[in-house]
Amino acid sequence: MLETVIVRCARACCCFPWLVIITAMIGTAGAVAYARHNFAIDTNTSQLISSALPWRQRELQLDAAFPHRADAIAVVVDGLTPEIADSSARALVAALARRTDLFQAVRRPDGGPFFDRNGLLFLSVKEVEQTAEHVIRAQPFLGPLAADPTLRGFAGALGFIPVGMNAGRLKMDEFLKPLSVIADTLEALAANRKVALSWGELMMGEAPRRRDLRRFIHVKPVLDYRFLEPGAAASGAIRDAARALGLVPENGVTVRLTGAVPLADEEFSTLADGALLNSVLTVSAVLLILWLALRSARLMAAVVISLFVGLAVTAATGLAMVGTLNLISVAFAMLFVGIGVDFGIQFAVRYRHERHENDDLLAALVSAARKAGKPLALAAAATAAGFLAFLPTDYRGVSELGLIAGTGMIVAFITSITLLPALLAVLRPSREAQEIGYCALAPVDRFVARHRRLILALSGAMVIAGLPLLRELKFDFNPLNLRSPKVESVTTLLDLMKDPATAPDTIEILAPSIAAANALARRIEQLPEVSHTVTIQSFVPDTQAEKLAIIADVAALLEPTLTPFEMKPAPTDGETIEALSETAKAFAEISSDDEDVAPVPRRLAASLLQLARAERAIRVQAENALMSGFKIRLEQLRELLRAQPVSIDSLPGDLVKDWVTEDGRARVEVAPAGDRHDNETLKRFTAAVLALAPDAVGMPILVQESASTVVGAFIQAAALSVVLIALILLIVLRRVTDVLLTLLPLLLASVVTLELAVLLGMSLNFANIIALPLLLGVGVAFKIYYVLAWRGGETSPLASPLTRAVLFSALTTAAAFGSLWFSNHPGTSSMGKLLALSLATTLAAAVLFQPILMGPPRKKARGGG
């Protein structure tokens, strides 16, 4: 009945070819227009998992509670000194705040008036005391510099050191480290090299830490979803503002962007990078293989047109069904080309065989439809079932791909028995002069038939021997590994992950109130797997009274020093030269028998003298480099000594908004203890926190739950696809043994693919795991062709036209998938690699193992095909 329907359909299309072709043209034009207007890609990897899952629902609830934290840009500002980093961040915030057309909000989570004034309160009492001691010790130098913040004042302040040493009040070894730093800086400035001096290092006596040189700006951009990179305008404006302010590496500042928006935008740009070249090379390779398979420009044109029409209809249908493509479902195009072309090649090769035996075009087309139609229908149904089996799973990325690809298989089959015969009826390819199959392989068929049992035994032994390898099969659940490590957003995020204070591996919990959040945080902090917790209460410092008393004492002592009643007038260049020369002479006269001490004053004297003798422009540059940082540090000191008692009610609104919702719910942040790069550590951390707070969310939970979801989805889909394919085969083939003969090589190819993946050092991930359903789809099609040929009595499968069709179909599929392998996107590239591997094992199982497994046909072939 199926064969009859296919033959009648093909005959009708051949009798009214122009009606079919014009209808296809109109439908294709509409599909292209729809796809072009509605094309969209969601590059957010978190959206690859169904939002209906409980843990995804918790994530969405947290995002809804704190919407300003979602779809944000994190601007990371690194400076050569803390002063440069701080001033750069302030300037950039001011510039961005004026662009209300591009930014909804711009703020500094680690700075601003609150932290500028109350920063000392967040230190321990001991640290506050040590800071106070350092500042008081620097008082003799701070006074002259505060009254004269110029290069002259700098030289004068330095001059107090030799004076104090001569008077016996100071010892040189107390100043060796800061004076060495100053000497290094002055030498670089005198040599006209750009350099910056950290006043914090001079005053505190220790080099700044990495985090002291870094500032953050959180930006909530206005996203334009008319474009595939909605945040591109906002990101571009940030970079333009940084360049306009001179915040560039040449000036000791680096500005980088990361966060959800840049990550998504640069993910798409990575996908698009080189896509045109890859597409051109892929199309060229596919056309070359088609030519080798068909040896006719007219046949090629018919297959390519049919393929394009099917692709356009599938794209439009897919977008109508899912709305927005994702990083996995976007691969439907390559899957359609790779698998859909198989149907065209199968029909065209069968037509060539029939045309070799029959000069009548219509008769050859009808005969080709009769003999190829049933295998194509069965292959299309089984392939579609393999893809659609992923539809009920929670892995949305593959589920949507399965829906589109499954639909595409039906579309490819329909075009192969309607449009393709109609095109051939119009194009009228010439008759085939030679046999289409590989007659030279007939001896191989005979050899295989004679040694069938031995080959089967050796094949089985090799597969069984490789089974222990499957224990080493790894799944890489880190979504960052699917992104290009070359783009700024990813490199910046990887850099932040090196510092526990900025690593995004924390867990978050939404508590019903501040009191509940604090109580929960105290319980969680008792867990050995937890390093610390943060709530809104964490921003209310402890032991404030003691710290404020210390700060008040320092303020009373230093206020006249830091805020002089009278400022000195700006010096002339001659006065600056004189001050530098006098200080140089004073340091040159210092003598010491200590070999570690003696070189420092001599170096400092020489560098001061060199600066005094340099061009005036160099002294101006030196004053800017030295004193701009001092002015910032001086203002910071003044502000820090004005600290006031802090309570939750006095916290700034932006800070409170980050931790407490308008209806009073409060956020708890939990950091892991131990090695944060160890997956087992994070597993224990996740399990421990979830035991106390089942509603917790965060990156560690996302990774663990995603792993469970993906593995579960593929187990579910694999089982369902095998059942569906088996049912379809049973309905059509009506023999359990024939169904097993079709499925066994398919399962064998799956096992061998995974074994080879281990040997080649390949890991499964969220992207390349798509190769497994593809293996089911392509594999079952190839094997169906051979089983039906065997049932028809084919005695020499390798020498038959079928092997030619399967071989070139596989080569065309390989060419299509090859473009994925060479993608600049790591996830897509890994997908291409595993696809190529699965295709190789599937082809081997179909062409080599399948005929051996089937053995002699039940009846002799009639007509040789």
C-alpha positions in Angstrom: 0.0 0.0 0.0 2.8 2.4 0.9 4.7 1.5 -2.2 1.6 2.1 -4.3 1.0 5.6 -2.8 4.6 6.6 -3.4 4.5 5.4 -7.0 1.2 7.2 -7.8 2.5 10.4 -6.2 5.8 10.2 -8.1 4.0 9.4 -11.4 1.6 12.4 -10.9 4.5 14.7 -10.2 6.3 13.5 -13.4 3.1 14.1 -15.4 2.6 17.6 -14.1 6.1 18.7 -13.3 5.7 22.5 -13.8 2.8 22.6 -11.4 4.9 20.9 -8.7 7.9 23.1 -9.4 5.9 26.4 -9.4 4.2 25.4 -6.2 7.6 24.6 -4.6 9.0 27.9 -5.8 6.1 29.8 -4.2 6.4 27.8 -1.0 10.1 28.3 -0.8 9.9 32.1 -1.3 7.4 32.3 1.5 9.5 30.1 3.7 12.7 32.1 3.1 10.9 35.4 3.8 9.4 34.0 7.0 12.8 32.6 8.2 14.6 35.8 7.4 12.1 38.0 9.3 11.9 35.7 12.3 15.4 34.3 12.6 16.8 34.6 16.2 19.3 32.8 18.3 19.4 32.6 22.1 23.1 32.1 23.0 22.5 31.7 26.7 23.6 28.2 27.6 21.5 28.2 30.7 18.4 28.2 28.5 19.4 24.8 27.0 17.7 23.1 30.0 13.9 23.2 30.4 12.7 26.1 32.6 10.0 23.8 34.0 12.4 21.9 36.2 12.2 22.7 39.9 15.8 24.0 40.1 15.3 26.1 37.0 12.2 27.5 38.5 14.1 28.5 41.6 16.7 30.3 39.4 13.9 32.2 37.6 12.4 33.2 40.9 15.7 34.6 42.1 16.1 36.5 38.8 12.6 37.9 39.2 13.3 39.0 42.8 16.5 40.8 41.7 15.8 41.8 38.0 18.6 44.4 38.0 21.2 41.6 38.4 20.0 39.8 35.3 21.2 40.7 31.7 24.0 42.9 33.0 27.5 43.9 31.9 30.3 43.6 34.4 33.1 46.1 33.7 36.4 45.1 35.1 38.9 47.9 35.6 42.5 47.0 36.4 45.1 49.7 37.1 48.9 49.7 37.8 48.1 51.1 41.2 45.0 51.2 43.4 44.8 54.9 42.9 44.8 54.6 39.1 42.2 51.8 39.3 40.0 53.9 41.6 40.2 57.1 39.6 39.6 55.3 36.3 36.5 53.5 37.7 35.1 56.8 39.0 35.7 58.6 35.7 34.1 55.8 33.7 31.1 55.6 35.9 30.5 59.3 35.5 30.8 59.1 31.7 28.5 56.1 31.4 25.9 57.6 33.8 25.2 60.3 31.2 24.2 57.8 28.6 20.7 57.1 29.8 19.8 56.0 26.2 22.0 53.0 26.5 22.2 52.3 30.2 19.4 51.8 32.7 21.7 51.8 35.7 25.4 52.3 36.3 26.9 51.6 39.7 30.0 50.5 41.6 29.4 47.5 43.9 32.8 47.8 45.5 33.0 51.6 45.8 31.0 54.8 46.1 30.5 57.2 49.0 29.5 54.5 51.5 32.7 52.4 51.1 34.9 55.5 50.6 33.8 56.7 54.1 33.4 53.5 56.0 36.0 51.2 54.4 38.1 51.0 57.6 35.2 49.6 59.6 35.2 46.4 57.5 38.8 45.6 58.7 39.5 43.8 61.9 40.4 45.9 65.0 44.0 44.8 64.6 44.1 45.8 61.0 42.6 49.2 61.8 45.3 49.7 64.5 48.0 48.8 62.1 46.6 51.2 59.4 46.4 54.0 62.0 50.1 53.4 63.0 51.2 53.6 59.4 49.3 56.8 58.7 50.6 58.4 61.9 54.1 57.4 61.1 53.7 59.1 57.7 52.4 62.3 59.2 55.7 64.2 58.9 55.6 63.6 55.2 51.9 64.0 54.7 51.8 67.6 56.0 54.3 69.1 53.5 52.8 67.1 50.7 49.2 68.2 51.6 50.2 71.8 51.6 52.3 71.5 48.5 51.1 68.6 46.3 53.7 69.2 43.6 57.1 67.7 42.6 58.7 70.4 44.7 56.7 69.3 47.7 57.5 65.7 47.0 61.3 66.5 47.0 60.9 68.5 50.2 59.0 65.7 52.0 61.8 63.3 51.0 64.3 65.7 52.4 63.0 65.1 55.9 64.5 61.6 55.9 68.2 62.6 55.7 67.5 65.4 58.2 65.9 63.0 60.6 68.8 60.6 60.2 71.4 63.3 60.9 69.5 64.2 64.0 69.3 60.6 65.1 65.5 60.4 65.1 65.2 58.1 62.0 67.0 55.0 60.8 67.6 54.3 57.1 66.7 50.6 57.4 63.1 51.7 58.3 62.8 53.4 54.9 64.8 51.0 52.7 61.7 49.5 51.0 59.8 52.7 50.2 62.9 54.5 49.2 63.8 51.7 46.8 60.4 51.9 45.3 60.7 55.7 44.9 64.2 55.3 43.3 62.8 52.7 40.8 60.0 55.1 39.9 62.2 58.2 39.6 64.7 56.3 37.4 61.9 55.2 35.1 60.5 58.8 34.9 63.9 60.3 34.3 64.3 57.9 31.4 60.9 59.1 30.0 59.2 55.8 30.7 55.6 55.6 31.8 55.3 54.4 35.4 53.0 54.9 38.4 53.7 55.1 42.1 51.4 53.3 44.6 51.0 55.6 47.6 49.3 52.9 49.4 52.4 50.7 49.1 54.6 53.6 50.4 52.3 54.3 53.4 51.5 50.7 54.3 54.9 49.2 53.5 53.5 46.3 51.4 52.8 45.8 47.7 49.1 46.0 46.7 47.3 42.6 46.2 45.7 41.7 42.9 42.3 42.6 44.1 43.5 46.0 45.3 44.3 46.9 41.7 40.9 46.0 40.5 37.5 47.8 40.5 34.1 46.7 39.2 31.3 48.5 37.5 27.9 46.9 37.1 25.9 48.2 34.1 22.3 47.4 33.3 22.2 48.0 29.5 19.3 48.8 27.3 19.1 45.7 25.0 18.0 46.0 21.4 16.5 42.7 20.4 16.2 43.7 16.8 19.8 42.6 16.4 21.4 39.2 17.0 23.8 40.9 19.5 21.3 42.9 21.6 24.0 44.4 23.8 26.5 45.3 21.1 25.6 49.0 21.2 26.0 49.2 25.0 29.3 47.3 25.0 30.6 49.4 22.2 29.7 52.6 24.1 31.6 51.4 27.2 34.7 50.7 25.2 34.4 54.1 23.4 34.1 55.9 26.7 37.1 54.1 28.1 39.2 55.1 25.1 38.0 58.7 25.2 39.0 58.9 28.9 42.5 57.5 28.1 41.7 54.3 30.0 44.0 52.2 27.9 47.0 49.9 28.7 49.4 52.6 27.6 48.2 54.7 30.5 48.3 51.8 33.0 44.6 50.9 32.8 42.8 47.9 31.3 39.0 47.9 30.9 37.4 44.6 30.1 33.8 43.4 29.8 32.1 40.2 30.9 28.8 39.2 32.3 25.6 37.7 30.8 25.3 40.2 28.0 28.9 40.2 26.6 29.1 36.5 27.0 25.9 36.0 24.9 26.9 38.6 22.3 30.4 37.2 21.9 29.1 33.7 21.8 27.1 34.6 18.7 30.0 36.4 17.1 32.2 33.4 17.7 29.6 31.2 15.9 29.4 33.7 13.1 33.2 34.1 12.8 34.4 32.2 9.8 30.9 30.9 9.1 30.8 32.3 5.6 34.1 30.7 4.6 33.1 27.4 6.2 29.7 27.5 4.4 31.4 28.2 1.0 33.9 25.4 1.5 31.1 23.0 2.7 28.9 23.8 -0.3 31.9 23.3 -2.6 32.7 19.9 -1.0 29.1 18.8 -1.2 28.8 19.7 -4.9 32.1 17.9 -5.7 30.9 14.8 -3.9 27.5 15.0 -5.6 29.2 15.2 -9.0 31.3 12.1 -8.2 28.2 10.3 -7.2 25.8 11.4 -10.0 28.2 12.3 -12.9 25.5 14.6 -14.3 25.0 18.4 -13.9 21.3 18.0 -14.4 21.0 15.3 -11.7 23.1 17.5 -9.4 20.9 20.5 -10.1 17.8 18.6 -9.3 19.2 17.2 -6.0 20.5 20.6 -4.9 17.3 22.4 -5.7 15.3 19.8 -3.9 17.7 20.0 -0.9 17.4 23.8 -0.8 13.6 23.8 -0.9 13.5 21.3 1.9 16.0 23.3 4.0 14.0 26.5 3.5 10.7 24.8 4.5 12.4 23.1 7.5 13.9 26.4 8.7 10.6 28.3 8.5 8.7 25.4 10.1 11.3 25.1 12.8 11.2 28.8 13.7 7.4 28.7 13.7 7.5 25.8 16.2 10.3 26.9 18.6 10.4 30.7 18.0 14.1 31.1 18.8 16.9 28.8 18.0 19.5 27.9 20.6 23.2 26.9 20.3 22.3 23.3 19.6 19.1 23.6 17.5 20.9 26.0 15.2 22.8 22.9 13.9 19.6 21.7 12.3 20.8 23.2 8.9 23.9 21.0 8.8 21.9 18.0 10.0 19.3 18.5 7.2 22.0 18.9 4.6 23.9 16.0 5.9 21.0 13.6 6.3 18.5 15.1 3.8 20.9 14.8 0.9 21.0 11.1 1.6 17.4 10.8 0.3 18.2 12.7 -2.8 21.3 10.7 -3.5 19.5 7.4 -2.9 16.7 8.3 -5.3 19.1 9.7 -7.9 21.4 6.7 -7.8 18.4 4.4 -8.1 17.2 6.4 -11.0 20.6 6.1 -12.7 20.5 2.4 -12.3 16.9 2.2 -13.7 17.8 4.5 -16.6 20.8 2.3 -17.5 18.3 -0.5 -18.0 15.4 1.5 -19.5 15.7 4.4 -21.9 12.2 5.6 -21.1 12.6 8.6 -18.7 9.1 8.4 -17.1 9.3 4.6 -16.7 12.8 4.9 -15.1 11.5 7.6 -12.7 8.5 5.5 -11.7 10.6 2.4 -11.3 13.0 4.4 -9.1 10.2 5.6 -7.0 8.8 2.0 -6.7 12.2 0.6 -5.6 13.6 3.5 -3.6 10.3 4.8 -2.2 9.7 2.3 0.5 13.3 2.3 1.9 13.2 6.1 1.9 9.9 6.2 3.7 11.0 3.7 6.3 14.4 5.5 6.7 12.6 8.9 7.0 10.2 7.6 9.6 12.9 5.8 11.6 15.2 8.8 11.5 12.4 11.2 12.5 11.5 8.9 15.4 15.1 8.9 16.5 15.2 12.7 16.6 11.6 13.2 18.0 12.4 10.8 20.9 14.2 13.8 22.5 11.0 15.9 22.4 9.7 14.8 25.8 13.0 15.3 27.6 14.1 18.2 29.7 17.2 19.0 27.7 15.6 21.8 25.7 18.6 22.3 23.4 18.4 18.8 21.9 14.6 18.6 22.3 14.1 21.5 20.0 16.7 20.2 17.6 15.0 16.9 17.6 11.7 18.6 16.8 13.1 20.6 13.9 15.4 17.8 12.6 12.6 15.2 12.9 10.3 17.4 10.9 13.0 18.0 8.4 13.3 14.3 7.7 9.7 14.2 6.7 10.2 17.3 4.6 13.2 15.7 2.9 11.3 12.6 2.1 8.4 14.4 0.6 10.6 16.6 -1.6 12.5 13.4 -2.7 9.4 11.7 -4.0 7.7 14.8 -5.4 9.9 17.7 -6.4 12.9 15.7 -7.3 11.1 13.4 -9.8 9.4 16.6 -11.2 12.7 18.3 -11.7 14.2 15.3 -13.4 11.2 15.0 -15.7 11.9 18.6 -16.8 15.7 18.5 -16.8 15.7 15.1 -18.6 19.2 13.8 -17.8 20.7 11.6 -20.5 20.7 7.8 -20.3 23.3 6.0 -18.3 25.8 4.2 -20.5 27.5 2.1 -17.7 26.5 0.1 -14.7 26.2 2.2 -11.6 27.5 -0.2 -8.9 31.0 -1.3 -8.0 31.5 -4.5 -9.9 35.1 -4.7 -8.7 33.8 -5.4 -5.1 32.0 -8.6 -6.1 35.1 -10.7 -5.0 35.0 -9.0 -1.6 31.3 -10.0 -1.3 32.2 -13.6 -2.0 35.1 -13.5 0.4 32.9 -12.1 3.2 30.3 -14.7 2.5 32.8 -17.5 2.8 34.3 -16.2 6.1 31.2 -14.7 7.6 31.3 -16.5 11.0 35.0 -15.7 11.6 34.6 -12.1 10.7 31.6 -11.8 13.0 33.5 -13.5 15.9 36.5 -11.2 15.5 34.3 -8.1 15.3 32.4 -9.1 18.4 35.6 -9.8 20.3 37.1 -6.4 19.4 34.0 -4.6 20.6 33.8 -6.6 23.8 37.5 -6.0 24.5 36.9 -2.3 24.3 33.9 -2.3 26.7 36.1 -1.5 29.8 37.0 1.8 28.1 33.5 3.0 28.7 34.2 3.4 32.4 36.7 6.1 31.4 34.1 8.0 29.3 33.8 11.6 30.7 31.1 14.2 30.5 32.3 17.8 30.6 29.6 19.7 32.4 31.4 23.0 32.5 29.5 25.3 30.1 32.5 27.6 29.9 34.3 24.9 28.0 31.8 25.3 25.2 32.8 28.9 24.7 35.8 30.3 22.9 38.6 31.1 25.4 39.9 33.8 23.0 37.0 36.3 23.4 37.3 39.0 26.1 34.2 38.1 28.1 35.4 34.5 28.6 39.1 35.4 29.3 37.9 38.0 31.8 35.6 35.5 33.5 38.3 32.9 33.7 40.6 35.5 35.2 38.0 36.4 37.9 37.6 32.7 38.7 41.2 32.6 39.9 40.3 34.8 42.9 37.9 33.2 45.4 36.5 36.7 46.2 35.3 37.1 42.6 34.8 33.5 41.4 31.1 32.8 40.3 31.0 29.5 42.2 28.8 30.6 45.0 25.3 29.3 46.0 22.4 31.7 46.6 19.3 31.3 48.7 16.2 33.5 48.9 15.0 33.7 52.5 11.6 35.1 53.5 13.2 37.9 55.6 16.4 39.4 56.8 16.1 37.7 60.1 15.5 34.3 58.4 18.5 35.0 56.1 20.8 35.7 59.0 19.7 32.6 60.9 20.1 30.4 57.8 23.5 31.9 57.1 24.7 31.0 60.7 23.5 27.4 60.3 25.1 27.0 56.9 28.4 28.5 58.1 28.8 25.6 60.5 29.1 23.2 57.5 32.8 22.1 56.9 32.1 22.4 53.1 31.4 26.1 53.5 34.0 28.9 53.6 31.7 31.8 54.5 28.3 33.3 53.9 27.2 36.8 53.0 23.9 38.6 53.7 22.8 42.2 54.0 23.9 41.9 57.7 27.5 41.3 56.5 27.6 45.0 55.5 27.1 46.1 59.0 30.6 45.9 60.6 31.1 44.3 64.0 33.0 46.0 66.9 32.2 49.4 65.4 32.6 51.3 68.7 36.2 50.2 69.1 37.1 50.8 65.5 35.4 54.2 65.5 37.3 55.2 68.6 40.6 54.5 66.9 39.6 56.3 63.8 38.4 59.3 65.8 41.8 59.5 67.6 43.7 59.4 64.3 41.3 62.0 62.8 41.9 64.4 65.7 45.6 64.0 65.3 45.9 64.2 61.5 43.1 66.6 60.6 45.3 69.7 60.6 47.9 67.8 58.7 45.6 66.4 56.0 43.6 69.7 55.7 46.3 72.5 55.9 45.1 76.1 56.5 47.2 77.5 53.8 48.4 75.9 50.5 51.7 76.9 48.9 51.5 78.6 45.5 52.5 76.6 42.5 56.3 76.5 42.1 58.3 77.7 39.1 60.3 75.1 37.3 63.5 76.6 38.8 62.1 76.1 42.3 61.3 72.5 41.5 64.9 72.0 40.2 66.3 73.5 43.3 64.3 71.3 45.6 65.2 68.2 43.7 68.9 69.1 43.7 68.9 69.9 47.5 67.3 66.6 48.3 69.6 64.7 46.0 72.6 66.3 47.8 71.2 65.4 51.2 70.8 61.7 50.2 74.2 61.7 48.5 75.9 62.8 51.8 74.4 59.8 53.7 77.1 57.2 54.5 76.6 53.7 55.7 78.9 50.7 56.3 75.9 48.3 55.6 76.2 47.0 52.1 72.4 46.5 51.9 71.7 50.1 53.0 74.4 52.1 51.2 73.2 51.7 47.6 69.7 52.9 48.2 70.4 56.6 49.1 73.0 56.8 46.4 70.5 55.5 43.8 67.8 57.9 45.1 70.3 60.8 44.9 71.3 60.0 41.4 67.7 59.6 40.2 66.6 62.9 41.8 69.6 64.7 40.2 68.9 63.1 36.9 65.3 64.4 37.1 66.5 67.9 38.0 68.7 68.0 34.9 66.1 66.5 32.6 63.9 68.5 30.2 61.0 70.4 31.8 58.4 68.2 30.0 59.8 65.2 31.8 59.4 66.9 35.2 55.8 67.8 34.3 55.2 64.2 33.4 56.9 63.1 36.6 54.7 65.4 38.7 51.6 64.0 37.1 52.7 60.4 37.6 53.7 61.0 41.2 51.2 63.5 42.6 48.0 62.5 40.9 48.0 59.3 42.9 48.9 61.2 46.1 45.9 63.5 45.7 43.6 60.6 45.3 45.1 58.8 48.4 44.9 62.1 50.4 41.2 62.5 49.6 40.6 58.8 50.5 42.3 59.3 53.9 40.3 62.4 54.6 37.1 60.5 53.8 38.0 57.3 55.7 38.6 59.4 58.9 35.0 60.6 58.7 33.6 57.1 59.3 30.2 57.0 61.0 28.2 54.2 62.7 26.7 51.8 60.2 23.3 50.0 60.5 21.1 48.3 58.0 19.0 51.4 57.9 22.0 53.6 56.9 23.1 51.3 54.1 22.9 52.9 50.6 19.8 52.0 48.6 21.7 50.4 45.7 23.5 48.0 48.2 20.3 47.1 49.9 18.6 46.5 46.6 21.2 43.8 45.8 20.3 41.8 48.9 16.7 42.6 49.9 13.6 42.7 47.8 10.9 45.3 48.1 8.6 42.8 49.9 11.3 42.0 52.5 12.8 38.8 51.2 16.6 38.5 51.6 19.4 36.8 49.7 22.1 34.6 51.2 25.3 34.0 49.4 27.4 30.9 50.3 31.0 30.3 49.2 32.6 26.8 49.1 35.6 25.7 51.2 38.5 23.8 49.7 39.7 23.6 46.1 37.1 25.4 44.1 38.4 23.9 40.8 37.8 20.3 42.0 34.4 19.0 40.8 34.2 16.5 43.7 34.6 19.4 46.2 31.8 21.3 44.6 29.6 18.2 44.6 30.0 17.8 48.3 29.5 21.6 48.8 26.3 21.5 46.7 24.9 18.4 48.5 25.7 19.9 52.0 24.0 23.2 51.3 20.9 21.7 49.6 20.4 19.5 52.6 19.9 22.6 54.7 18.4 24.8 52.0 16.5 22.8 49.3 15.6 26.1 47.5 19.2 27.0 46.9 20.5 28.0 43.4 23.8 29.0 41.8 26.5 27.9 39.5 27.6 24.7 41.4 24.0 23.6 41.5 23.4 24.5 37.9 26.4 22.3 36.9 25.4 19.3 39.0 21.7 19.5 38.1 22.5 20.1 34.4 24.6 17.0 34.4 21.8 14.9 35.9 19.3 16.4 33.5 21.4 15.8 30.4 22.3 12.2 31.3 18.7 11.4 32.2 17.5 13.0 29.0 19.8 10.9 26.8 19.0 7.7 28.6 15.3 8.4 28.3 15.6 9.5 24.6 17.8 6.6 23.7 15.4 4.1 25.1 12.4 5.8 23.5 14.1 6.1 20.1 15.1 2.5 20.1 11.5 1.4 21.0 10.0 3.7 18.4 12.4 2.7 15.7 11.8 -1.0 16.5 8.0 -0.5 16.3 8.3 1.2 13.0 10.6 -1.5 11.6 8.3 -4.2 13.0 5.2 -2.8 11.4 6.9 -2.5 8.0 9.3 -5.5 8.1 6.9 -7.8 10.0 9.8 -10.0 11.2 11.5 -9.7 14.6 14.7 -11.1 13.2 14.8 -8.4 10.5 14.3 -5.8 13.1 17.2 -7.2 15.2 19.3 -7.3 12.1 18.7 -3.6 11.6 19.1 -2.5 15.2 22.1 -4.6 16.2 24.7 -2.9 14.0 23.2 0.4 15.1 23.8 -0.4 18.7 27.3 -1.8 17.8 28.2 1.5 16.1 27.1 3.4 19.2 29.3 1.4 21.5 32.3 1.6 19.1 31.8 5.4 18.8 32.0 5.8 22.6 35.0 3.5 22.8 36.9 5.4 20.2 36.0 8.7 21.9 37.8 7.5 25.0 40.8 6.4 23.0 41.0 9.7 21.3 40.7 11.7 24.5 37.3 13.2 23.6 34.8 14.1 26.3 31.0 14.3 25.9 29.5 17.8 26.5 26.2 19.6 26.2 26.9 20.3 22.5 28.6 17.2 21.0 26.3 14.7 22.6 24.0 15.5 19.7 26.2 13.1 17.7 24.4 10.2 19.5 20.9 10.8 18.2 22.4 11.6 14.8 24.1 8.2 14.9 20.6 6.7 15.4 19.2 8.8 12.6 21.8 8.2 10.0 22.6 4.7 11.1 19.1 3.4 10.9 18.6 4.8 7.4 21.7 3.2 6.0 20.9 -0.1 7.7 17.3 -0.1 6.4 18.5 0.3 2.9 20.7 -2.9 3.2 18.0 -4.9 5.1 15.4 -4.2 2.4 17.9 -4.9 -0.4 18.7 -8.2 1.4 15.0 -9.0 1.8 14.7 -8.3 -2.0 17.3 -11.0 -2.7 20.4 -8.9 -3.1 23.4 -11.3 -3.1 26.3 -8.9 -3.7 25.6 -5.8 -1.6 29.0 -4.2 -1.8 29.0 -4.4 -5.6 25.4 -3.1 -5.9 24.4 0.6 -6.7 23.2 0.8 -3.1 26.7 0.9 -1.7 27.6 3.7 -4.1 24.6 5.6 -2.9 25.4 5.0 0.8 29.1 5.7 0.4 28.6 9.1 -1.4 25.7 9.9 1.0 28.1 9.4 3.9 30.8 11.5 2.2 28.3 14.3 1.7 27.2 14.1 5.3 30.8 14.2 6.4 31.4 17.3 4.3 28.5 19.0 5.9 29.6 18.1 9.4 33.2 18.9 8.6 32.3 22.6 8.6 31.2 22.2 12.3 34.5 20.6 13.1 36.4 23.7 11.8 34.2 26.2 13.6 35.9 28.8 15.9 33.3 27.9 18.5 34.6 25.1 20.8 31.2 23.6 21.4 30.3 23.5 17.7 33.8 22.2 16.9 33.5 19.4 19.4 30.1 18.6 17.9 31.7 18.2 14.5 34.4 16.0 15.8 32.1 13.5 17.5 29.7 13.7 14.5 32.5 12.7 12.2 33.5 9.8 14.4 30.0 8.5 14.8 29.5 8.8 11.0 32.6 6.7 10.4 31.5 4.0 12.7 27.9 4.1 11.3 29.2 3.8 7.8 31.5 0.9 8.7 28.6 -0.9 10.5 26.3 -0.4 7.6 28.6 -1.2 4.6 30.9 -3.8 6.2 29.2 -5.4 9.2 25.5 -5.3 8.1 25.9 -7.5 5.0 28.1 -10.0 7.0 25.5 -10.1 9.8 22.6 -10.7 7.4 24.3 -13.6 5.5 22.8 -15.1 2.4 19.4 -13.6 1.3 16.2 -15.6 1.8 15.5 -15.4 -2.0 17.6 -14.6 -5.0 17.8 -11.1 -6.4 15.8 -10.3 -9.4 17.1 -7.7 -11.8 20.3 -7.2 -9.8 19.0 -4.4 -7.8 
